Amino acid sequence: MKFFHKQKFIDLKALLLLLPFIGSLQAEESSVEQAEVGELSISLVVGYGEKSNPLHKGDAFPLLLVPSVHYYGKNWYFDNGDLAYTLVENSDYSVNLVTSFNGEAAHFYDWHPANILAVSQFVQSDTSEQSPEFDQSSEPATPSPGTGGNNGGGSDGFGSDQQTPTGITDIPEQNQKQQVEKIHYDQIAKRKWNLDAGAQLHWFIDEQQQIKIRWMYDVMGVHQGHSLKLEYSHKWRFNQWRHKIKFGIDWLSSDLVNYYYGISQRDTQAESLWYQPGSASLPYLGYASSYKFNDTWSWVMSAHYQQLTSKIADSPIVAKDYRYTLFTGIKYVF
């Protein structure tokens, strides 16, 4: 399997896959504000941006064409990949049942719906020096004793049980834990897509502020994990300008994190390389802006930054302890 993106241009197939999770690229404008009940809304943004990839050998995914599709019925809606049914809605809050693709798989595939998020670039953080890394040689590397993580489950993994030195010498005894082990990336088992379903609450504090709480569960049984999002957002307008800032935290269960970022028997038989990160809390910050020229044309930009925990950053398949998305372009509403 591949952990990096070689394609540099988005084709028609990609556009169809990139429909989910596009709303934030549209300057975080509310679909509810723009859509009439029973009316289909389609727009396209042409511009440039990129979505980072924190995995080893992970290339940033280019963003060139960004479609947006949403439809609101009386009790249900489709909004850029979210399919939801409204249980309660009034001026103070709304409660929805919602389904959506889980975005963690996006780093492992060239074309995935979540490869089109737009959000905030911050200063890069130093990556952990204690993480095992990928061996880029043609043959799988043999592990050495040292910094293996907790035991993991799974099957169909393969690797070598032979243990040899990694070639790193003259390391002080107190720094032995920083010795880098290697695992060949061709050993890593395939990480599958999965569909989440759950509930979402919007609390409308006033016309400018809201709080979102969203709980999702893996209904396909890929990893049987779940996640929780808590987010605060504030928007404001000035003439033709629209701005929105948001910050929040994503909590991911241990089953979810271990499946995508852990190393277990399904990946390699070398127990010293097994690693189970466990649950993780990932804070994030986002900003979006737009300038409306007329009812059809507008300029938009969106930026997002999320900090990964040391548990994820220390994974053998992860190279960076952050991820970001940036995009700017011209939007056309059909």
VMD Tcl script that draws the C-alpha trace (Angstrom):
set ca {
  {0.00 0.00 0.00}
  {1.03 3.62 -0.40}
  {1.51 6.17 2.35}
  {2.17 9.09 0.03}
  {0.45 10.91 -2.81}
  {2.09 10.91 -6.24}
  {-0.73 12.53 -8.21}
  {-0.48 16.30 -8.51}
  {-3.66 17.08 -10.43}
  {-7.30 16.44 -9.60}
  {-9.33 14.56 -12.28}
  {-13.05 13.93 -12.59}
  {-12.88 10.79 -10.48}
  {-11.21 12.77 -7.72}
  {-13.83 15.51 -7.86}
  {-16.56 12.97 -7.23}
  {-14.67 11.64 -4.23}
  {-13.87 15.09 -2.88}
  {-17.48 16.16 -2.38}
  {-17.54 15.32 1.34}
  {-16.05 17.75 3.85}
  {-15.99 20.70 1.43}
  {-18.12 23.16 3.40}
  {-15.18 24.70 5.23}
  {-13.52 25.57 1.93}
  {-16.50 27.72 1.05}
  {-15.30 30.32 3.58}
  {-17.15 28.44 6.31}
  {-20.41 29.96 5.10}
  {-23.42 28.23 6.59}
  {-25.32 26.02 4.17}
  {-28.45 26.72 6.18}
  {-28.09 30.43 5.42}
  {-27.75 29.83 1.68}
  {-30.11 26.94 0.95}
  {-33.86 27.01 0.52}
  {-35.79 23.92 1.57}
  {-36.04 21.60 -1.42}
  {-33.39 23.47 -3.43}
  {-30.15 21.89 -4.69}
  {-27.10 24.17 -4.38}
  {-23.92 23.52 -6.38}
  {-20.76 25.62 -6.49}
  {-17.14 25.23 -7.61}
  {-13.97 26.87 -6.31}
  {-10.91 27.13 -8.57}
  {-7.67 27.96 -6.79}
  {-4.74 26.38 -5.04}
  {-3.99 24.87 -1.69}
  {-2.69 21.73 -0.06}
  {-3.50 19.24 2.66}
  {-0.48 18.00 4.58}
  {0.25 14.35 5.27}
  {1.96 13.52 8.59}
  {2.94 9.97 7.56}
  {6.46 8.91 6.60}
  {7.05 9.65 2.89}
  {3.69 11.44 2.91}
  {3.38 14.13 0.25}
  {1.01 17.07 0.65}
  {-2.17 16.59 -1.36}
  {-2.77 19.42 -3.88}
  {-6.14 21.20 -3.95}
  {-7.05 22.75 -7.31}
  {-10.77 22.30 -7.94}
  {-13.20 22.13 -5.03}
  {-16.88 21.32 -5.66}
  {-19.62 21.85 -3.10}
  {-23.06 20.21 -3.14}
  {-25.81 20.47 -0.58}
  {-29.54 19.82 -0.47}
  {-31.93 20.53 2.40}
  {-35.24 18.76 2.68}
  {-37.88 19.30 5.33}
  {-36.39 16.83 7.84}
  {-33.15 15.67 6.22}
  {-30.21 17.12 4.35}
  {-27.07 16.28 2.40}
  {-24.22 18.74 2.97}
  {-20.91 17.95 1.27}
  {-20.71 14.35 2.45}
  {-22.81 14.61 5.62}
  {-26.14 12.83 5.27}
  {-28.33 13.73 8.23}
  {-31.85 13.53 9.63}
  {-33.07 16.37 11.85}
  {-34.73 15.29 15.09}
  {-35.21 18.72 16.66}
  {-34.61 22.22 15.32}
  {-35.44 25.64 16.73}
  {-33.82 29.05 17.22}
  {-31.73 27.82 20.17}
  {-30.44 24.43 19.07}
  {-30.73 21.55 16.62}
  {-30.19 17.80 17.03}
  {-29.36 15.59 14.06}
  {-28.54 11.98 13.30}
  {-25.64 12.04 10.85}
  {-23.45 9.73 8.75}
  {-20.09 10.60 7.22}
  {-16.80 9.02 6.09}
  {-14.10 8.96 8.76}
  {-11.23 11.23 7.72}
  {-8.31 9.40 9.36}
  {-8.02 7.02 6.39}
  {-7.32 9.94 4.05}
  {-3.58 9.93 4.79}
  {-3.29 6.39 3.40}
  {-5.00 6.99 0.04}
  {-4.43 9.25 -2.95}
  {-8.13 9.87 -3.45}
  {-10.25 10.17 -0.35}
  {-13.10 12.61 0.43}
  {-11.30 14.02 3.47}
  {-8.31 15.04 1.34}
  {-10.06 18.32 0.82}
  {-10.32 20.09 4.14}
  {-9.39 23.72 4.41}
  {-8.09 25.04 7.66}
  {-4.91 27.05 9.48}
  {-1.18 26.93 9.05}
  {0.83 27.37 12.21}
  {4.51 27.16 13.03}
  {5.86 23.62 12.60}
  {6.53 21.67 15.76}
  {9.56 19.43 16.22}
  {8.83 15.78 15.57}
  {9.74 13.10 18.09}
  {13.21 11.60 17.83}
  {12.07 8.43 19.54}
  {9.81 7.25 16.73}
  {10.78 4.19 14.71}
  {10.95 5.04 11.03}
  {10.49 3.40 7.64}
  {13.41 1.59 6.10}
  {13.61 2.68 2.45}
  {15.82 -0.24 1.40}
  {14.52 -2.87 -0.99}
  {14.39 -5.56 1.70}
  {12.41 -5.38 4.95}
  {14.62 -4.35 7.84}
  {15.16 -6.60 10.80}
  {14.23 -5.08 14.12}
  {16.41 -4.62 17.15}
  {15.34 -4.80 20.76}
  {14.34 -1.50 22.27}
  {11.43 0.81 21.89}
  {8.59 -1.47 20.88}
  {5.16 -0.40 22.11}
  {2.35 -2.35 23.67}
  {1.15 -5.55 22.08}
  {-1.44 -5.26 19.34}
  {-3.88 -7.58 17.63}
  {-4.66 -8.46 14.05}
  {-3.56 -11.03 11.48}
  {-2.04 -11.48 8.05}
  {1.05 -9.51 9.11}
  {4.50 -10.57 8.10}
  {8.05 -9.65 9.05}
  {11.26 -11.00 10.46}
  {11.71 -12.26 13.99}
  {15.50 -11.95 13.69}
  {16.90 -9.15 15.81}
  {20.03 -7.31 14.71}
  {21.59 -3.97 15.62}
  {20.26 -0.94 13.72}
  {23.73 0.41 13.04}
  {23.39 3.31 15.47}
  {26.38 3.32 17.83}
  {27.97 5.50 20.51}
  {24.62 6.23 22.14}
  {24.87 7.03 25.85}
  {23.17 4.48 28.06}
  {20.59 6.98 29.30}
  {19.62 7.71 25.69}
  {19.16 4.12 24.57}
  {15.40 4.72 24.20}
  {16.15 7.20 21.40}
  {17.68 4.44 19.30}
  {15.73 4.36 16.03}
  {14.24 1.09 14.83}
  {13.09 0.59 11.27}
  {10.19 -1.11 9.58}
  {9.78 -1.48 5.84}
  {6.63 0.32 4.70}
  {5.67 -2.56 2.37}
  {5.02 -4.58 5.52}
  {2.21 -2.33 6.68}
  {-1.28 -3.81 6.32}
  {-3.92 -1.91 4.41}
  {-5.95 0.64 6.39}
  {-9.55 0.59 5.20}
  {-12.11 3.35 4.75}
  {-15.02 3.34 7.16}
  {-18.40 5.02 7.46}
  {-19.29 6.66 10.77}
  {-22.76 7.36 12.13}
  {-23.80 9.26 15.21}
  {-25.47 12.34 16.63}
  {-24.74 16.04 16.36}
  {-25.89 18.97 18.51}
  {-25.67 22.62 17.48}
  {-26.23 25.18 20.22}
  {-26.84 28.63 18.76}
  {-25.57 31.04 21.41}
  {-26.55 34.01 19.22}
  {-26.44 34.91 15.53}
  {-22.64 34.97 15.52}
  {-21.66 32.21 17.94}
  {-22.38 28.51 18.20}
  {-21.11 25.35 19.85}
  {-21.08 21.99 18.09}
  {-20.89 18.59 19.78}
  {-20.59 15.57 17.51}
  {-20.25 11.89 18.45}
  {-19.56 9.30 15.74}
  {-19.15 5.51 15.73}
  {-17.73 3.08 13.17}
  {-20.88 1.36 11.89}
  {-18.98 -0.77 9.33}
  {-17.00 -2.62 12.00}
  {-13.61 -1.73 10.51}
  {-12.09 -0.79 13.86}
  {-15.20 -0.38 16.08}
  {-13.86 2.89 17.42}
  {-15.62 6.16 18.05}
  {-14.85 9.87 18.21}
  {-16.11 13.01 19.88}
  {-15.82 16.58 18.61}
  {-16.32 19.74 20.67}
  {-16.11 23.01 18.72}
  {-16.78 26.70 19.28}
  {-17.15 29.05 16.29}
  {-17.67 32.79 15.86}
  {-18.54 34.53 12.59}
  {-18.93 38.14 11.64}
  {-19.69 40.26 8.57}
  {-18.52 43.63 7.31}
  {-20.09 44.81 4.06}
  {-19.13 42.15 1.49}
  {-16.68 40.44 3.80}
  {-17.44 37.25 5.74}
  {-15.13 35.89 8.43}
  {-15.23 32.89 10.72}
  {-12.89 31.56 13.38}
  {-13.24 28.25 15.19}
  {-11.35 26.18 17.69}
  {-12.04 22.83 19.23}
  {-10.80 19.38 20.07}
  {-11.24 15.94 18.51}
  {-11.13 12.98 20.88}
  {-10.38 9.64 19.18}
  {-10.89 6.32 20.96}
  {-8.06 3.81 21.37}
  {-9.62 1.38 18.87}
  {-9.68 4.08 16.19}
  {-6.16 5.39 16.84}
  {-4.62 1.92 17.17}
  {-6.14 0.81 13.87}
  {-4.81 3.70 11.79}
  {-1.58 4.61 13.59}
  {-0.61 1.51 15.55}
  {1.67 -1.34 14.56}
  {0.63 -4.88 15.46}
  {0.93 -8.50 14.35}
  {-1.02 -7.76 11.17}
  {1.86 -5.47 10.09}
  {4.93 -7.37 11.33}
  {5.77 -10.43 13.40}
  {8.58 -8.49 15.13}
  {7.09 -7.79 18.56}
  {9.70 -5.12 19.32}
  {8.07 -2.96 16.63}
  {4.51 -3.34 17.85}
  {3.07 -0.04 19.00}
  {-0.40 0.88 20.29}
  {-0.86 4.64 20.81}
  {-4.19 4.45 22.61}
  {-6.81 7.19 22.72}
  {-5.85 10.75 21.73}
  {-7.15 14.31 22.07}
  {-6.28 16.56 19.12}
  {-6.83 20.33 19.49}
  {-7.33 22.44 16.38}
  {-7.81 26.02 15.20}
  {-9.33 27.26 11.96}
  {-10.00 30.51 10.12}
  {-11.95 31.26 6.94}
  {-12.77 34.39 5.00}
  {-14.66 35.37 1.84}
  {-15.41 38.46 -0.21}
  {-18.60 38.47 -2.25}
  {-18.35 40.21 -5.64}
  {-21.95 39.43 -6.61}
  {-24.50 36.62 -6.25}
  {-22.41 34.34 -8.48}
  {-18.75 35.14 -7.83}
  {-16.74 35.44 -4.63}
  {-13.20 35.02 -3.30}
  {-12.67 32.48 -0.51}
  {-9.84 31.26 1.67}
  {-9.67 28.71 4.47}
  {-6.93 27.50 6.79}
  {-6.80 24.84 9.50}
  {-4.14 23.50 11.85}
  {-4.35 20.48 14.16}
  {-1.81 19.32 16.71}
  {-1.22 15.58 16.99}
  {-0.46 14.07 20.38}
  {2.91 12.54 21.18}
  {1.19 9.14 21.23}
  {0.41 9.46 17.52}
  {3.64 11.27 16.64}
  {5.67 8.43 18.21}
  {4.05 5.87 15.91}
  {6.45 4.10 13.52}
  {4.42 5.30 10.54}
  {4.13 8.97 11.55}
  {6.79 11.59 10.76}
  {5.16 14.85 11.91}
  {3.24 15.86 15.01}
  {0.86 18.22 13.21}
  {-1.34 18.46 10.13}
  {-2.76 21.43 8.26}
  {-4.81 22.45 5.23}
  {-4.62 25.73 3.29}
  {-6.70 26.90 0.34}
  {-7.61 30.08 -1.54}
  {-9.51 30.56 -4.77}
  {-12.45 31.99 -6.71}
  {-15.90 30.54 -6.10}
  {-18.65 30.27 -8.72}
  {-22.24 29.42 -7.72}
  {-24.29 27.65 -10.39}
}
mol new
graphics top color blue
foreach p $ca { graphics top sphere $p radius 0.5 }
foreach p [lrange $ca 0 end-1] q [lrange $ca 1 end] { graphics top cylinder $p $q radius 0.2 }
display resetview
